[in-house]
Amino acid sequence: MGLKRLSVSPYDYVVVDVETNGFRSKEHDLLSISLYKPDDGLEYDRFLPLDLNEAVYTTEVNGITKSKLEGRTHLTQDELDGLFERFELGSRTLLHYGNIDEKFIREYFKRQGLRGFERLRFYNFKRMVCSSKFSDGSLTKDRLCGAFGIDGVTEVHTGINDCKLEWRLFEAFGGNYILATMRAFHWQFSVLSPDYIIPVSYLSAIPNLSRLYERPYIAYEAEEVFRLHVAGEHVRRFGSNFSGNTVEHLINVMSGAEVQDNREFLKENYCKNRRIGEMEHDTRPVFMRMNQDGTVTAVDESHKERESELNACLADMRAQIEPMIDFIKKSVFNDGPIMSQELIVCRDLGIMAMCDLSSKDAVLEIKTTSWHPESYAEQLYYEANGRSAYLLTMEWGDGEVDFVVNSVRVGPGEKPNDKRAAAIDRLGKSLKDSGLEVAEYRSSVKPIRVRCRSCGKEWDESRYRIVNGKSFCSVCHPEMAAVRSGGRGRDDAQRRQRLTKEEALSIRARRYAEKVSSRSGGGLRVVESSYVGSKDPVTVECLSCGRLWQPRADHLLSKCYCSKCLRPNRGCTK
């Protein structure tokens, strides 16, 4: 396991920080470069002129205005050579927090024809913080500084100040990898121990942690063996992890699974990590008690409405999922005793797994998402421990859900070297049952050209529809085409295809603004004309205090409140 402590010697590093005009290094300007040499305190702070953009969009974040950049000149090769000499850039590691610094510097060097980028060695020490990619967005650099007792954080960022804060935060880590665990009301920070047995679910949910564990690549083959369509007035997928906990609990109850008690082992294992701090997060938990009859009860009286919604959904499901429960009992577990939360420990690799449902012959993992089996191959491999493996996923619609069981064969294999070939192979497997094949694969962000093996028709299809088994040939299956278009026919489909980029952006902006308004309880208003994309700044107004600010669009969705006003409750089931 790669938990070797990093050097924290100030003689090994130069801290770099950039201020930018957005998040896209090829489309947004680099506004400033700052360097800090921690051993002798040498500083460099340099503003750069606008080149790609006509205005500064990020003034509220970094305090940089267009007037500050007037008369500025670009970095010259002579000036850069001088920086290499004074800051020893060729022999030290450029330390930074986040993934934009290196990208923006690389693109700036290209645009200005500067030599020397290949001599630079960057290290993003955000990789030392191992936290779930499904967190609420509260684990920011500024708040980490507060958690580790580092003062000097300002609301408006400046390059040199950020460099000094980043160095002090790096020192606070002590060269250790930090496990950030999201508890009910706070983040808990611990130094990872080499003796800690890592839950296999962490390896997919925490990318920074996954990089530290050397283990075999797990290949898979999947075959759908059961599908059940469930519909009802109250059937819907709930936010946070309400659906995950409650639907899994209902399946456990109806299948008669015996819950295994692993609390003592889990507590002892986690305590191998040295606790070094904590920090409040933005999520306000909603606790639900799981009842023996498959229903839930809100612990707090104020959450009774959510309790009623969940139980209504569960009631609609319970009346219809008996065939799936029978399939699980008979075809997966051969009418034998079923366990829930069976613990499997692979001590050689320091990996453990807990099975949703299992018996002596098989395991069944339950997921409320419709993700591809590849996403869970590793988890199924360690859970199965040589047994047969099954994956139950759910495909949600408006008032409906499809329960899908796949038989998954997993085992160590050779990791594909060609990502393109691997992607085409995965898509081909997803299309197999639809009678389609991949005609042309352009890139991971573009539509996939597919071909009907029966009639030869070709068209562009979205990755989402392919992966979720929703692709079909409209020539061979006209009845499905009519259902998909809602009976509107070919004219309406052609009208949608004629949307201009501006019209499509306007539609996305409107939907985004509606989502922000809904999540904020009507407290925030997005200026729709400012919306460009999820990774770009968007202008938002607080309707209570009138404040205007420009957060990143996807960050706003995870924190839909005004920091100067009260924060609304947000929910999760524990």
C-alpha positions in Angstrom: 0.0 0.0 0.0 1.4 3.4 -1.0 1.1 5.2 2.4 4.7 6.4 2.5 4.8 9.8 4.1 5.8 12.7 1.9 8.6 15.1 2.7 7.5 18.4 4.3 10.9 20.0 4.0 10.5 23.6 2.8 13.7 23.2 0.7 11.9 20.7 -1.6 9.0 22.9 -2.7 7.8 26.1 -4.3 4.1 26.8 -3.8 2.2 28.0 -6.9 -1.2 29.5 -7.1 -3.1 30.9 -10.1 -6.1 33.2 -10.4 -8.2 32.5 -13.5 -11.2 33.9 -15.4 -13.1 30.6 -15.2 -12.4 26.9 -15.1 -11.6 26.0 -18.7 -7.9 26.4 -19.4 -8.4 26.6 -23.2 -11.2 29.2 -23.1 -10.6 31.3 -20.0 -7.7 33.6 -19.3 -4.9 33.1 -16.7 -5.1 36.3 -14.7 -2.2 35.9 -12.3 0.6 33.6 -11.3 2.0 33.7 -7.7 5.0 31.8 -6.3 6.1 31.4 -2.7 9.5 29.8 -1.6 8.8 28.5 1.9 12.4 28.2 3.0 13.4 31.8 2.6 10.0 33.5 2.1 10.8 34.7 -1.5 7.5 35.9 -3.2 6.5 36.5 -6.8 3.1 37.9 -7.8 2.4 38.7 -11.4 -0.8 40.0 -13.1 -1.4 39.0 -16.8 -3.4 40.8 -19.5 -6.7 39.5 -20.8 -6.1 37.5 -24.0 -9.1 35.1 -24.6 -11.9 37.0 -22.8 -13.2 40.5 -23.1 -14.1 41.0 -19.4 -13.2 39.6 -16.0 -15.9 37.2 -14.8 -14.4 36.1 -11.4 -13.9 39.5 -9.6 -16.0 38.4 -6.6 -13.7 35.4 -6.1 -10.3 36.9 -6.6 -10.8 40.7 -6.5 -9.2 41.2 -9.9 -10.9 43.8 -12.1 -10.4 44.6 -15.7 -8.8 47.9 -14.7 -6.1 46.1 -12.7 -5.1 44.2 -15.9 -4.9 47.3 -18.2 -1.3 47.9 -19.3 -0.1 44.5 -18.1 2.2 42.5 -20.4 2.6 38.8 -20.9 5.4 36.8 -19.3 8.5 36.7 -21.5 11.1 33.9 -21.9 13.8 36.0 -20.2 11.5 36.6 -17.2 10.6 33.0 -17.0 14.3 31.9 -17.1 14.9 34.3 -14.2 12.2 32.6 -12.2 13.7 29.2 -12.9 16.9 30.5 -11.4 15.6 32.4 -8.4 13.0 29.9 -7.4 15.0 26.8 -8.4 11.9 25.6 -10.4 13.9 22.9 -12.2 14.8 21.1 -9.0 11.9 21.7 -6.7 8.3 20.4 -6.7 5.6 23.0 -7.5 3.1 22.4 -4.8 -0.6 23.4 -5.4 -4.1 22.6 -4.1 -6.6 21.7 -6.8 -6.3 20.6 -10.4 -6.5 23.9 -12.4 -3.1 25.3 -11.7 -1.1 22.9 -13.8 -3.6 23.0 -16.7 -3.8 26.8 -16.9 0.0 27.2 -16.7 0.5 24.5 -19.4 -2.0 26.2 -21.8 -0.6 29.6 -21.1 2.9 28.4 -22.0 1.6 27.0 -25.2 -0.2 30.2 -26.2 2.8 32.4 -25.5 5.4 30.0 -26.9 7.3 29.8 -23.6 9.8 27.0 -23.1 10.5 25.0 -20.0 7.1 23.5 -19.0 8.6 20.0 -19.4 11.1 20.8 -16.6 8.3 21.6 -14.1 7.2 19.0 -11.6 3.8 19.6 -10.1 2.1 18.0 -7.1 -1.6 18.6 -6.3 -1.7 17.9 -2.5 -5.4 17.8 -2.6 -4.8 14.2 -3.4 -3.7 13.7 0.2 -7.3 14.3 1.3 -9.3 11.1 0.8 -13.0 12.0 0.8 -16.0 10.6 -1.0 -16.8 12.1 -4.4 -20.4 12.1 -3.3 -19.9 14.6 -0.5 -21.9 17.9 -0.1 -19.2 20.2 -1.4 -18.3 21.6 2.1 -14.8 20.2 2.1 -13.1 23.3 0.7 -9.5 24.5 1.1 -10.6 27.5 3.2 -12.7 25.4 5.5 -9.9 22.9 5.9 -7.6 25.7 7.0 -10.2 26.6 9.7 -10.4 22.9 10.8 -6.6 22.8 11.2 -6.3 26.1 13.0 -4.8 28.1 10.1 -5.9 31.7 10.2 -5.6 34.3 7.4 -8.4 33.0 5.2 -10.1 35.9 3.3 -13.4 35.9 1.4 -11.7 37.3 -1.7 -8.7 35.2 -2.7 -5.3 36.6 -3.6 -2.5 34.5 -5.1 0.3 35.1 -2.5 -2.0 34.8 0.5 -3.3 31.5 -1.0 0.2 30.3 -1.5 1.1 30.8 2.2 -2.2 29.3 3.4 -1.6 26.2 1.2 1.9 25.8 2.6 0.7 25.9 6.1 -2.1 23.4 5.3 0.4 21.1 3.7 2.6 21.3 6.8 -0.4 20.6 9.0 -0.9 17.3 7.1 2.6 16.3 8.2 3.2 14.4 5.0 0.3 12.0 5.8 -2.7 10.9 3.8 -5.9 12.1 5.5 -9.1 10.1 5.6 -12.1 12.5 5.7 -15.2 10.7 6.9 -18.6 12.3 6.7 -20.3 11.8 10.1 -23.9 12.8 10.9 -23.0 16.4 11.8 -19.3 16.8 11.0 -16.3 15.7 9.0 -13.8 13.6 10.9 -10.2 13.7 9.8 -7.8 10.9 10.6 -4.3 9.9 9.5 -4.5 6.7 7.5 -2.8 3.7 9.1 -1.1 1.1 7.0 -2.9 -1.5 9.2 -6.4 -0.1 8.4 -8.5 -2.6 6.4 -10.1 -0.6 3.7 -13.8 -1.1 2.8 -14.0 -2.1 -0.8 -16.8 0.4 -1.3 -14.4 3.2 -0.5 -12.2 2.2 -3.4 -14.9 3.3 -5.9 -16.3 6.2 -3.8 -13.0 7.8 -2.8 -10.7 8.2 -5.9 -7.7 9.6 -3.9 -7.8 6.5 -1.7 -8.1 4.1 -4.6 -4.8 5.3 -6.0 -3.0 4.2 -2.8 -3.9 0.5 -2.9 -2.2 -1.9 -5.2 -4.5 -4.7 -6.2 -5.4 -6.8 -9.2 -7.6 -5.4 -11.9 -11.1 -7.1 -11.8 -12.6 -8.0 -15.1 -16.3 -8.8 -15.5 -19.0 -10.3 -17.7 -22.7 -9.5 -17.1 -25.9 -11.0 -18.2 -29.4 -9.8 -17.4 -31.4 -12.6 -15.8 -34.5 -10.8 -14.4 -36.4 -7.6 -14.9 -39.5 -6.3 -13.1 -41.4 -3.1 -13.9 -43.1 -1.4 -10.9 -45.3 1.7 -11.2 -47.4 3.7 -8.8 -48.6 7.1 -7.8 -46.0 7.4 -5.0 -43.1 5.6 -6.7 -40.1 7.9 -7.1 -36.4 8.2 -6.3 -35.7 10.3 -3.3 -32.6 12.6 -2.9 -29.6 11.9 -0.6 -29.6 8.2 0.3 -33.3 7.8 1.3 -34.0 5.4 -1.5 -30.9 3.4 -1.0 -31.5 2.7 2.7 -35.3 2.3 2.6 -35.6 0.1 -0.5 -32.7 -2.1 0.6 -34.3 -2.5 4.0 -37.7 -3.5 2.4 -36.0 -6.1 0.3 -34.1 -7.4 3.4 -37.4 -7.7 5.3 -39.3 -9.4 2.5 -36.5 -11.9 1.8 -36.2 -12.8 5.5 -32.5 -12.0 5.7 -30.7 -12.3 9.0 -28.7 -9.2 9.8 -25.1 -9.8 10.9 -23.6 -7.6 13.7 -20.2 -6.2 12.6 -20.1 -3.1 14.8 -17.3 -4.1 17.1 -15.0 -5.1 14.2 -15.7 -1.9 12.3 -15.1 0.3 15.3 -11.8 -1.4 16.1 -10.7 -1.2 12.5 -11.5 2.5 12.1 -9.7 3.4 15.4 -6.4 2.2 13.8 -6.4 5.6 12.1 -5.2 8.5 14.3 -7.9 11.1 14.7 -6.5 14.7 14.1 -9.5 16.9 13.8 -13.1 17.6 12.7 -15.2 20.2 10.9 -18.9 20.9 10.6 -20.4 20.2 7.2 -23.4 21.7 5.4 -25.7 18.6 5.5 -28.4 18.4 8.1 -29.3 14.7 8.7 -32.8 13.4 8.7 -32.9 10.2 10.8 -35.2 7.4 10.0 -35.7 4.3 12.2 -36.0 1.1 10.1 -39.0 -1.0 11.3 -39.4 -4.8 11.3 -42.3 -4.6 8.8 -40.2 -2.8 6.2 -41.6 0.7 6.9 -39.6 3.6 8.4 -40.3 6.0 11.3 -38.9 9.6 11.6 -36.9 10.1 14.7 -37.8 13.8 14.8 -41.5 14.8 14.6 -40.6 17.6 12.1 -39.7 15.0 9.5 -43.1 13.2 9.6 -43.9 14.4 6.1 -40.9 12.7 4.6 -41.7 9.6 6.6 -45.2 9.5 5.0 -43.7 10.0 1.5 -41.2 7.2 2.0 -43.7 4.8 3.4 -46.2 5.5 0.6 -43.5 4.7 -2.0 -42.6 1.5 -0.1 -46.2 0.5 0.1 -46.6 0.9 -3.7 -43.5 -1.2 -4.2 -44.2 -3.9 -1.7 -47.4 -4.8 -3.5 -45.6 -5.4 -6.7 -42.1 -6.8 -6.0 -43.1 -10.2 -4.7 -42.0 -11.9 -8.0 -38.6 -10.3 -7.6 -38.3 -11.5 -4.0 -39.3 -15.0 -5.1 -36.7 -14.9 -7.8 -34.0 -13.8 -5.3 -34.9 -16.5 -2.9 -35.2 -19.4 -5.4 -32.9 -18.5 -8.3 -30.2 -16.6 -6.5 -30.1 -18.3 -3.1 -31.6 -21.7 -3.8 -34.2 -21.3 -1.0 -31.4 -21.4 1.6 -30.8 -19.1 4.6 -30.0 -15.5 3.6 -27.7 -13.2 5.4 -27.5 -9.3 5.4 -24.2 -7.5 6.0 -22.0 -10.5 6.0 -18.4 -9.4 6.5 -15.7 -10.7 4.2 -12.0 -9.7 4.9 -9.1 -10.2 2.5 -6.2 -9.7 4.9 -3.5 -10.2 2.2 -4.6 -7.0 0.4 -6.1 -5.2 3.4 -9.5 -5.0 1.9 -12.9 -5.9 3.4 -16.4 -6.1 2.0 -19.9 -6.3 3.5 -22.5 -8.1 1.4 -26.0 -6.6 1.0 -27.5 -10.1 0.8 -25.6 -13.4 0.7 -25.6 -17.2 1.4 -23.0 -19.9 1.3 -23.3 -20.1 -2.5 -24.1 -16.5 -3.7 -24.0 -12.8 -3.1 -26.4 -10.1 -4.2 -25.4 -6.4 -4.3 -28.3 -3.9 -4.3 -27.9 -0.5 -5.9 -30.6 2.1 -6.4 -28.8 3.5 -9.4 -28.7 2.2 -13.0 -24.9 2.3 -13.4 -23.2 -0.3 -15.5 -22.0 -3.6 -13.7 -18.4 -2.5 -14.5 -18.7 0.1 -11.7 -19.3 -2.6 -9.1 -17.1 -5.4 -10.5 -14.4 -5.0 -7.9 -16.9 -4.8 -5.0 -18.7 -7.9 -6.2 -15.4 -9.8 -6.5 -14.4 -9.3 -2.9 -17.9 -9.9 -1.6 -18.3 -13.1 -3.6 -15.0 -14.6 -2.4 -15.5 -17.4 -5.0 -19.3 -17.5 -4.9 -21.8 -16.6 -7.6 -22.3 -12.9 -7.9 -25.5 -10.9 -8.7 -26.2 -7.2 -9.1 -29.6 -5.7 -8.5 -29.9 -2.2 -10.0 -32.9 0.2 -10.5 -33.8 2.3 -13.5 -36.1 5.2 -12.3 -38.7 7.1 -14.2 -41.6 9.4 -13.3 -43.8 7.2 -11.2 -42.0 4.0 -12.2 -38.9 1.9 -11.7 -37.4 -1.1 -13.3 -35.7 -3.6 -11.0 -32.9 -5.4 -13.0 -30.9 -8.4 -11.8 -27.6 -9.2 -13.6 -25.6 -12.3 -13.1 -22.0 -11.0 -13.0 -18.9 -13.1 -13.5 -15.9 -11.4 -11.9 -12.2 -12.2 -11.5 -8.6 -10.9 -11.9 -7.9 -10.0 -15.5 -5.6 -7.9 -17.7 -6.4 -4.2 -17.4 -7.2 -2.8 -20.9 -4.4 -0.5 -22.1 -6.5 1.1 -24.8 -9.2 3.1 -23.1 -10.9 3.7 -26.4 -11.1 0.0 -27.2 -12.4 -0.7 -23.7 -15.1 1.9 -24.1 -16.2 0.5 -27.4 -16.2 -3.0 -25.9 -18.4 -1.9 -22.9 -20.8 -0.1 -25.2 -21.0 -3.1 -27.5 -22.0 -5.3 -24.6 -24.7 -2.9 -23.6 -26.1 -2.8 -27.2 -26.0 -6.6 -27.7 -29.5 -7.4 -26.5 -30.9 -4.5 -28.6 -29.7 -5.9 -31.9 -27.4 -2.9 -32.3 -23.6 -2.4 -32.6 -21.2 0.5 -32.4 -20.7 2.0 -35.9 -18.4 4.9 -34.9 -16.9 6.0 -31.5 -15.7 9.6 -31.6 -14.8 10.4 -28.0 -16.1 10.0 -24.4 -18.0 13.3 -24.6 -19.6 13.0 -28.0 -22.7 10.9 -29.2 -22.0 7.4 -30.3 -22.8 6.3 -33.8 -24.8 3.1 -33.6 -26.0 0.6 -36.4 -28.9 -1.8 -36.4 -27.6 -5.3 -37.3 -30.9 -6.2 -38.9 -31.6 -3.3 -41.3 -28.3 -1.4 -41.3 -29.8 2.0 -40.2 -27.3 4.3 -38.5 -27.9 7.2 -36.1 -26.3 9.1 -33.2 -27.2 7.8 -29.7 -26.5 9.1 -26.2 -24.2 7.2 -23.9 -26.9 7.3 -21.2 -29.5 5.5 -23.4 -27.0 2.9 -24.5 -25.7 2.1 -21.0 -29.3 1.9 -19.6 -30.6 -0.3 -22.3 -32.9 2.3 -23.9 -31.5 2.2 -27.4 -33.6 0.6 -30.2 -34.0 0.8 -34.0 -37.0 2.9 -34.9 -37.3 1.1 -38.3 -37.4 -2.4 -36.8 -39.4 -1.2 -33.7 -41.7 1.6 -34.7 -44.0 0.9 -31.8 -41.2 1.8 -29.4 -40.4 5.0 -31.4 -44.0 6.1 -30.9 -43.7 5.6 -27.2 -40.5 7.5 -27.0 -41.8 10.5 -28.8 -45.0 10.5 -26.8 -47.1 10.1 -30.0 -45.8 13.4 -31.5 -44.3 11.7 -34.5 -41.4 12.5 -36.9 -42.2 16.2 -37.4 -41.7 16.9 -33.7 -38.5 14.9 -33.6 -37.2 16.9 -36.6 -38.1 20.1 -34.9 -36.1 19.2 -31.8 -33.1 18.3 -34.0 -33.2 21.8 -35.5 -32.7 23.6 -32.2 -29.7 26.0 -32.4 -26.9 25.9 -29.8 -28.3 29.1 -28.4 -31.8 27.6 -28.0 -30.4 24.5 -26.4 -28.4 26.6 -24.0 -31.4 28.6 -23.2 -33.4 25.5 -22.3 -30.6 24.1 -20.1 -30.3 27.5 -18.4 -34.0 27.6 -17.7 -34.0 24.1 -16.2 -30.9 24.9 -14.2 -32.5 28.0 -12.8 -35.7 26.1 -11.9 -33.6 23.5 -10.1 -31.8 26.1 -8.0 -35.1 27.8 -7.2 -36.6 24.5 -6.1 -33.6 23.4 -4.0 -33.4 26.8 -2.3 -37.1 26.9 -1.5 -37.5 29.9 -3.8 -34.8 31.9 -2.0 -32.4 32.2 -4.9 -32.8 33.5 -8.4 -30.3 32.6 -11.2 -29.7 35.1 -14.0 -30.3 32.7 -16.8 -28.3 34.7 -19.3 -25.2 34.1 -17.2 -25.4 30.3 -17.4 -22.8 28.7 -19.6 -22.2 25.2 -18.2 -21.9 23.3 -14.9 -18.2 24.1 -14.5 -18.6 27.8 -15.2 -19.5 30.8 -12.9 -23.2 31.7 -12.8 -24.7 34.9 -11.4 -27.2 34.3 -8.6 -29.3 36.7 -6.4 -30.5 36.1 -2.9 -34.2 37.2 -2.8 -34.0 37.8 0.9 -31.0 40.2 1.2 -30.4 41.1 -2.4 -26.8 39.8 -2.5 -25.3 39.0 -6.0 -22.4 36.5 -6.3 -20.9 34.2 -8.9 -20.3 30.7 -7.7 -19.5 27.8 -10.0 -22.8 26.4 -11.3 -22.4 22.8 -10.0 -21.1 24.1 -6.6 -24.3 26.2 -6.2 -26.5 23.1 -6.7 -24.7 21.4 -3.8 -25.0 24.5 -1.6 -28.2 26.2 -2.5 -28.2 29.0 0.1 -26.9 32.5 0.7 -24.0 32.5 3.2 -25.2 35.8 4.6 -28.7 34.4 5.4 -29.9 31.3 7.2 -29.0 27.9 5.7 -31.9 25.6 5.0 -32.0 22.1 6.4 -30.8 19.4 4.0 -31.4 15.8 4.4 -29.8 12.4 4.5 -30.8 9.1 6.1 -28.5 7.5 8.6 
